[in-house]
Amino acid sequence: MESNLFAQGILILFAAVAVLIVLRQALTWPSGWRAWLLSVTNRLYLRGCFHLRTSGARPFPSEGPAIIIANHSSPLDPMFVWLGDRRVIGFLMAQEYYDVPIVHWISETMQSIPVQRDGKDLAPSRAALRRLKGGDLLGVFPEGRLNCERDLLPGNPGVAWLALRSQAPVYPVYIHNSPGGTNMVEPFYNFCRVRMTYGEKIDLSDYYDKKLTQELLHDVTDLLMSHLAELGGVRWTSCVGHTNSDPDNTAVSSTVTAQQD
């Protein structure tokens, strides 16, 4: 009888310690308990349902600003890019999805920036720049919309504008075999094997002292897209529409558009 009581006491003690550890993690998480909850859920879901594997060391800085660029073929892509990092990555996202009740709670927790699809409102660009100058992480899908083709679409020069104005380091991430579907819900249960490849920081320091012209933005945009394409082993299309696989090819366009779907 005494041994049973002792065993029960030990189990209760272990359970209490486990609860305290979980509470401590949640309450001391850099971005708050809601981000911690999303982080744990995100990691379990992606690892368990999509057999997620990564290639290369995760290069994102533990402090200070950075822009993370990635290809975009699924609504799950922001989840893959974040992968439960202790630091939230604020993504640019379409306003109509930002306003959906449950999505809105998640988007606020992740400090996402809503963007109108018409691209006429410059407020999101300024908000993204403030985020970077404040030392935060920003996620951008430079293709500007979902792309279900193998090769990359032309990049939007808004990402180059942000990189040069903020002088924040840029890190490319390529998502292989991200789940698709006929609607926005199907990819969440279209389980498959997903792999991510992390790239090293792209050095843009040679461009920092140059005048911000359209030509410069086009050149830097193509440079970023060429690095992203190289990670995925795919071809990329320059801003002027020339399909290319040569990282030294340059090209063309302007400001940040809404990350669609």
Secondary structure as UniProt FT lines:
FT   HELIX           2..28
FT   TURN            30..31
FT   HELIX           33..50
FT   STRAND          53..55
FT   STRAND          66..70
FT   TURN            75..76
FT   HELIX           77..82
FT   TURN            83..84
FT   STRAND          89..94
FT   HELIX           95..98
FT   HELIX           101..109
FT   TURN            110..111
FT   STRAND          113..115
FT   TURN            117..118
FT   HELIX           123..133
FT   TURN            134..135
FT   STRAND          137..140
FT   TURN            142..143
FT   HELIX           158..166
FT   STRAND          170..176
FT   HELIX           186..188
FT   STRAND          195..198
FT   HELIX           205..207
FT   TURN            208..209
FT   HELIX           214..232
FT   STRAND          236..237
FT   TURN            239..240
FT   STRAND          243..244
FT   TURN            247..248
//
